[in-house]
Amino acid sequence: MMRLAVLITCFNRQQKTLQCLERLATQLQFDLPMPQGETAAPLVQLTVYLLDNGADGTFEAVAAQFPWVELSRGHAGLYWSSGMRRVWQQALADEAAQTPYDFYLWLNDDVVLAPDAVCRLLDSYLRLTPDAGALIGTVSIPSSNISSTISSTISSTISSTPNTTSMGMSEAQQAPSVPSYGGRQRISKLNPLAFGPVLQPSDQPQRCVFINGNICLIPHAAVATVGILSEHFSHGLGDFDYGLRLQQAGFATYIAPGFYGECAQNSKRGSILDANLPLATRLQMLKRPNVLPPASEWRTYVRLHAGRLWPLWWLMSWGRQLFPWLWLWLRQQQVRP
């Protein structure tokens, strides 16, 4: 039997969190497809760990509706990376008293999972990418066609044996799917931190350099080698840093075939790039880690991963910290059509 720990951190979006858990409820236990030559399909069991950093009643609602979830309370000062680090530590503490987990699954609570997402992702890892330190499930921008397809099959898919290639491509055939989060490639030799758009998944795994943590499978061997998410990052750089650390340790990072659910992209409306917002408002937003990585965290990131030219990017980061209004103006010029 394989054991998988699902790691989720949430903050004040109760309905999305409950919807995420409803999708997971259909995938808590399943048999993987039998590899050729084996006579028994391995049983997979999921344990879900949820850290609630908010105060909107999510903790109580989850406890009432999903008593099988391993719940813990955090606080508003924990963002994605720091929250996921804490819930990962909880899973590791639990496994110290029992059989270690074979895999860990990062999952954002705003991902609307495909009904067989976990099964397909694990099957893809075992059959196609056994050298992976991380296998990313690409999610698409929401569309009514994909949503209706997912809803109509949610009660029947888990009991059947999935085919990774056909399932991934059937979704694409029913509606043109645009990836919102997944894996990305490096696009510049001069700046090794420059990345391109989210990769469009195909019917085969694809190597990638930068990973999004919306849905990402991490094997036990990777954790034993590189540890968990870094304490240096509070929110948005934690997944990128982890993927790069895996590659430095000799692991490959892949996106899996097909799509694994839906997740809306963060809108530029109401963001620091929204010219309709007063400058003072946007300057205040720059102080929030979930809006933009703090300059100190960015400097740590470039020192670790920007190669020989890291001092250049390190020095440039001071421009944003010392002259934020100028930095905002320059960024605004870059995004104009």
N, C-alpha and C positions, 0 to 999 in steps of 0.2 A: 504494500500500500504506500502511495505517495502522499505526503502532507504538504500543504501550501498555506502560507499565512498571507492574508489580504490586508494591506495596510492603507488606512484612510484617515485623513485629518479634515475637519470641517469647521466652518465658522458662519453661523447665522444665516444658513439657507436651508431651513428645515425640509421644505418640500423636495428639493433636489436630493438631499441626503436620504430621505425616505424612499424616493424613487430608485436611487442607486441600490439601496439594500433590497428592494423588491426584486430587482433584476438579479442580484446575487443569490437571492433565496432559492432560485431555480437551479443554481449551479453549485450548491454546497457539496454535492457528492455525485460522482459520475465515473463510468468506466471509460478509459481511453481506448481508441481503436487498437486492435491487436497488431503488433508488428509482425511481419512475415516470419514464420517459423516458430512463433510462440503460441502456446495453447491456451493461455489465460490472459485476459485483459487486466491491466493494473487498475486498481481502484484508487481514486483521488479524493481526498477529503480536504475541505477548506475550513480554516478558522479565520474569522473576520475580526480585526482589531480596529476600533474607531476611537479617535481622540477628538473630543468636542471642545473647541476653544471659545465657543460663543455663549450667548445667554438668551436665546430665543425659544428655549424649551425643547431643543433637539434631543438633548440627553434623555429627558423623561419620555419623549415620544418613542425614541429608539428602544429604550428599556422596556416599554409596554408592548410594542409591536414586534420587536425582534430580540427576544430574550437570549438567543444564541450568540449575539454579538458581544465580544469582549470590550466593554466600554471603559473609558477613563476620561477624566476632566483635565483640561488644560487652562489656558488663559488667553486673553485677547492679544497679548504680546508675542504669541507664537504664530508665525506665518507658515508657509508650506514646508520649506526645508526643515526648519526647526521643529515643527509639529510632526512631520514624518520621521524625523530622527528620534523623537521621543516615543512615538508609537512603535517604531522598529525596535527600540531598546526594550519595550514591554514584551514584544514577541520573543526576543532573544532571552529575556529573563524567564519566560514561561517554558521555553524549550530546554532550559538548563535542568528543569525538573522532569523532563519527559524526552521522548524521541525528538531529535532535531528536525526542523522543517527542511524539506528538500528544495523548496522554492519560496520566494517572497514576491508578492504582486503589489506594485504601487498602483493605486487607483484613485483618481479624483472623483469627488462625489457629484460633479456636474457631467460626468460621462454617462450617456444612456447606452448601456451595454447591449450588444447583440446577444441573443439568448444562449448562444453556444460559444461566447467569446473566450472564456477561460479554457474550455476544453480544446478549442482550436489553437489557441496560443501555446498551450503546453504540448500539444501534439506536434506543432511546428518546431518547437524547440527540440524535442526528442528525436524527431525523424530527420530534420533538415539542418539544424544549427547547433549541434552538440558542443561546439567550441564557443558559444556565445556567453559573454558575461552579462549581457542584457539583450532581451528580445522585446522590441517595442511593437505594440498594437496600434496601428494608425487609426485615428478617428476622423470622421468627416463632418463638414459643416451640415447642420440639420436640414433634412428635406422631408417633405411629407411622404414621399414614396418609400424612402428607407424606413421611416418611423412605422408606417403601416405594415411593411414587410416584417419588421422585428416583432411588432405586436401580434401579428397573425400566427407567428411560428413559435412564440415563447413557450407554449405548453407542450410542444411535441418534439422540439429539436434535441433536447438533452438526452432523451432516451435512445436516440438513433446514433449510429456511427457516423461522425462527420467526415467529410473529405475537404481538406484544407483548401485545395485549389478551387474546386467547384463552388464551395460556399463563398469564398472571397470574390470570385468572378461573377457569381449570380447576382450579388448585390449591385455590382458595378453595371451589369446589363440592365437592371430594372430602372436605374436612375443614374445619370452622370454624377459621380461622387467627387467632391472637392475636398482634399485633405485639410483639416484644420490644425491638427497636432500629430506628431510622429517622430520621424528622424530626418536629419538634414546633413548635407555634405559641406565640406570646407570649399570655399570658392576663391581663396587668395593665398598665394605662397608668401607674399609679403606680410600679410596679417593672418596668422593661423587661426584667429578667433572669428574671422568673417565667415558667415554661413549663408547658404542659399535657402530657397523655399522648402517647405515640407515636401518630402519625396512622395510621389504618387506610387502606391503599392501595386505590384504586379502579381503574377501567379507563382513567383519564386521569391525567397528571401533576398534582401538587398543589404549590403554593408552600408553603414552610415557612420558619421563622426560625432554628430551632436544628437543628443536624445532628449525628447520631452517626456516628462514623468506622468502624463495623464493616465496611461495604462502601460505598464512595463514589468516584464517578468525577469527576476534576478535569481540565479541558481545559488545554492548553498556554497558551492566552491568559490564563487566570486566574492561572497561576503567573508568567507574564511581568509581570503587573500587580501582584499582591499578595505574590509570593514564596511561601515554603513555611511550614510550621508554625512558630509563634513560639518563640523560645528562652526566653521567660518562663514557659512551662508545661511541667511534667515529665510529667504524666499526663492527668487527666480533663478539664481545661478546654481542651485544645489544639484539639479538633474544634469545640467551640462557638465559641471565639475565631475560628477560621479562617472559619467560616460567616458570622459577623457582619462580619468584615473584608471578605469578598467583597461583602456587601450594601452596605457603606459605599463600596466602589469601583464600585458600579453594576451588579454581577452579580446575577442571580436564583439562588435555591437551591430545588431541587425534590426531592420524592420521586417515584420512577418508578412506573409502573403495576405492580400485582401484587407478588408476593413473590419473593425472590431466594435463599432458603435458610432455614436455621434457626440460631438462636443462643440458648442459655439465658440467662435473666436472672440477674444476681447475686442470690443469696439473702440475705435478712435474717438467716437463721440463721448464727450465727458472726460476724456483723457488729457494728459499734459499736452498733446498735440492738437487739441481742439481750440482753434483760434477764437471761437465764440465765448470761451470762458475768460474771465478777467485774468490778467497776468498774475495778480496777487494770489488768486486761487490756485493757479497752476504751480506757482512757486511753493506754496504750502504742500501741494500734492507730492512734490519732489522729495519730501521728507519721509514719505511712507514707503517702506520696503516692498510692499506689494504693487507699487506703481513703478518704481525704478530701483534697481539694486543700489544700496548705499555706496557712495564713492569709495569708502574704505574697503568694502567687500569686493568691489570691482578691481581695486588695486591688488588685492590678494589673488583674485582670479587671474589677472594678466601676469602676475609674477610667477604663478604656477604653470600657466599653459600658453603663454604668448611667445615662447621661444626666445631666441637671442635678442630680439628687439623689444623685449618686455619693458625695459626702462622708458622707451618712447611712449608706449600706451599708458604706462604708470604716470608719467609726467602730464600727459594730456588730460588725465582724469581730474587733475587739480583745477583745470579750467572750469569744469562743471561745478565743483565745490566752491570755488572762489567767485565765479561770475555766472551764477545760475541763470540770470536773465538773458545773458548773451548766448549761453548754451541752448536755452529754449528757442531763441530767435533763429539760431543756425539750424537747429533740428526742424523748425517750422519751414524753413526754406527748402530743406531736403525732401519733405513730403508733399510739397505743392506739385500739382500736375504740370 
